[in-house]
Amino acid sequence: MTEGSSLPGAIAAAPRPTRAEPVRLSSRSRRRIAGAARTLTILLVILVFFGPVVWIMLTALKQPRDVYSLSVIFTPTLDNLRTAFASPYFLGSRTLNSIIVTTGTIVLSLPIATAAAYAFSRFRFPGGNAWSLGVLATQFIPPVIIIIPLFVAFRSAGLLDTRLALIIANMSFVVPYSIWMIKGFIDAIPADMEEAAQIDGASRLRAIWDVVVPMAIPGIATAAIFAFVVSWNEFFYALVLSRQDAVTLQVGLMGARTERGDAWEIMAAMGLVIILPMLVLSRYVQRYFVAGLVSGSVR
């Protein structure tokens, strides 16, 4: 056999490169990687959401010379809180204003929203759903447009710089949302239960109070939580409608300024008072809020 004739056989006999098989991880390794990714994600979420809160707490306890330092080791002090409660910041009176305005908004909004939600759920009005949709459509109106007629009306009525004016202004956006939230719960309550109570001799109002309201408590509680959060954090209406007597915490936060500029330690102390109720609320009512939303979504 010649040299030329043996070349094809040699090529055919040469080993062919094999395709590399992908590396397969064991189930234990996959669990470890998934656990590490989950832990990293949780730590990242904690850093993003709780990092600013922790930073505010630390700043509120710092002395002015330590505010601009990134060190977490410092001598804590309560002078910032004492200064915030004194003149010219008046944190105590402004906290009282926020509590009264928030409480008044909840107390007045929930009965109105519950009654309106029951009416939209049980009765039929001319125009069909146009009325309930109109209530929802008010949520799409920018607050800067609403504040103009509110300011003129309150000035004519002598209500500027009063807590009542802030309560009414808060109700303008709390009541419509609460109506739709509570209506979803009332829709899920069978009307036969009210009819059974009326057959037993109860009036419609008594049937509503004894049957509808207790079964709609999760929705009413959810609306109350929403009203509290929104009213407590409201800034725009309070800024325009208050001057001195009805100034709330959020507006008072803007006054934390001194001859050296923004007093960050005073602002942090006031901010700590603002976020403290939110932290307490989230700790104790989170499960009720989630349960209320889930119950209202079930038909």
N, C-alpha and C positions, 0 to 999 in steps of 0.2 A: 504494500500500500504506500503510495507516495505521500510526501509531506503535505501536499495541497489537499489530498483527499481526506486526511485525518483532521483537518481544521473544523469542519462542521460538527463532527462527532465530539470534538473537544469542547466546542461552544455549548453543545447540547448537554454535555456532562457537567458543565460548570454549575455550581449551586446558585439558585436564584435568591435574591434578597427577600426576606420575609417581612410582612407588614407588622409593625409594632403593635402589640395589643394594649388597649387602654388600661391604665392602672385602676383597679377596683378597690375601693376602701371597704373595710369591714363595717358591719352595722354598728359596732362599738365606736369606731372612729367617726362615723357619720353622726352618731349621737353626741360625741364630744364637740365636734365642729358646730353642730346646731345649737348646743348649749352655750358655747362660747359666743356665737353670734347673737343669741338671745340676751345673754348677759351684757354684751357690749351695747346692744340697742337700748336696753333698760337704763344703763348708766348714761347713755347719751341723752335719752329723754329726761332723766332726772336732772342732768346738768343744764339742759335748755330751759326747763320749766321752773326748777327750784333754785337754780343758780342765782338769778336776779333777786329772788326773795331773800336768800341767805346773805347776799351782798348788801341789801338794804338793812337787814338786821345788824350786820357788822358795822355798817356806816353809822347807824343810829347810836351805837355805843362807843364811837370813836371821838376823840378830841379833835378840834379843828386842825391841829398840826398833823394829825394822822390820817385825815380824810383822803389826801392825795397819794398816800402810800399804799402800795399793793401788798404790804405785809399783813398776814392774818394774825400776827402776834402783836398785841398792843395792850395797853392798860384800859379796861372798859370803864365807862362812866355813864351816869344817868343824868348828867347836867343838860344834855340835849332835850330830854323829855321835860324836865322842869322848865327850861327856857321856852319850849313850845307851848306850854300851858300858861305862860305869863304874857304880859303885853310886849310887843304888839301883835303876837300871833293868835292868842286866845283860842288855843286848841280845844279847851273844855267846852266853851259855848258853841263852837262850830261843830263839835262832835254831837252835842245835844241837838243842834239844828238838823244834822243829818239823820239822827235817830228819829226825831219827830216827823220829818218829811217822809222818811222811808216807811215808818209805821202807819202814818196817815194814808199814804198811797195804797198800802196793802189792805187796810181796814175798809177803805171806801171802794177800792177797785173790785175786790172779790165778790161782794154781794151783787154789784151791778153786772159784772161779767157772768156770774152764775145765772142770774135771772135772764139775761140776754141769750146766753147759750141754751137755756131750756126753751125759750121762745123759738129760737131758730131751729131747734131739734124737733119740737113737738107740733108746731103750728105751721101753716102754709100762708104765705103773704102774697099779695098781688105782685107779680113780677118774678116769682120763683126765687131762685138763689141770688138774684141781683142784690138784695139787701145784705146778705151775709158776705158776698163777694166785695160789696162796697166797703164793708167794715175792714176786710182784709186789705183792700187797696189803699187804705189810709197809711199802711205801714211803708208804702213806697214813696210817700211824700217826704222830701228832704226837710229836716228840722228847721233849717234856716228860713224856709217859707212859712212854717207854722208859727215861728217865734214872732213874726211881725204883727199879725192880728192879735196874738196873745199879749204882746207888750202893750199895744194900744188899748185893748180891753181892760187889762189890769191897771193901767195908768188912769183910765177914766173911772174905774171903780175904786181907786185908792188902795190897790192891793200890791203895788210894787214893793219889793223888799219885804215880803211877808212869807211865812211858811205855807200859808194856804195857797198862794200863787204857785209855789213850787209843787205842791201836791197836785193841783189841778193840771199843771203842765205835764207832770209825770204820768198822770192818768190818761193823757191823750195818746200815749203809745203803749202803756201797760194794758189798758182795758181791751183794745182790739185783739191783741195777741192772746190774752187770757180767755176771751170769748171763744176763739177757735180751739184753744187747747182743751177747755172744759167741755165744749160741744162734742168733741170726739168721744169723751167718756159717757156723756148722756145718751149719745146715739147707740151705744152698746148696751144700754139698760132697756130691757123689754118694757113696752108700754103696758103689757098685761098686768104687771105688778102694781102699777098705779091704779089701773081699773079695778083690780081686786081690792085695793085699799078703799077706793071710793064706794064699791059695792057694800063694804062693811060699815059704811057710814062716814068715812073721812071725807073732808072737803078736798078740793084740788091743792090748796096751799098746804094742808096737813099731809097729804100724800107726797107732795114734793119734799117737805121737811123730813118726813119719817122714812121715805123710800128712796127718793132720787138722791138727795144730798148725801146720806151715808154711803151709798154705793159709788158716788162720784167723788168721794174724799181724796182718792189718789190723784185725780186730775186737779182738784182744787188746791191740794198741797203742792203739786208741781207748779201750778200757776202762781202760788204764793212765793215759792222759791225764785221763780223767774222775776216776779215783781220786786222782791227784795234785792236781788243782784243788780237789776237794771236801775232801780231807784237809788241804791246806795252809791253806785258808780257814776251816776248822771252828772255831767259837767256843763254842757252847753247851755241848757235852760237856766241852771243856777248862776252861771256867769252873767247872763243878760238880765235876769229878773231880780237879782239880789245886789244890794249895795253895801250894807253894813250889818243890819240886824238879822238877816236871814242867810248870811254867808255859810255855806256848807264846807265840809272838809276838802272836797276837791278844788273848790275855788280858793279856799284859804291856803292851799298848798302853793299857789302862785305868789303869795306874799312873803315867802321865806327868803327875803333878800336883805342884805345888810350893806354897809358902806364898802365892804370888801368884795361885794358881788353876791352870787347865789350861795346861800348857806346850806351846803349839801347835807351836813349833819342834821340840821333842823328839818330839812325836807325829808330826810330819811326817817327821822323820828315821827313826823306827821304821816308819812307813808306807811309806817309800821302800824299806826292806829287804824289806817284805812284798810289795810289788807288783813288785819287780825280777824275781823268778823267773817271774812271770806274763808279764811283757813278753818275756823271753827265750824262754819256752815258746811264746808266740803267734807269735814271729818264726820259729822253726825247725820247728815241728810243725804249723802250720796246714794246710798242704797234705796232710799225712799224715792229719790228723784228718778233713778233708773227704772225702778219698779213701776212708777207712775207712767213713764214714757212707754214702757213695754205693754202695760195694761191698756193704755189708750190706743195702741196700735192693733190690738186684737179685736176682731169683729166676730 
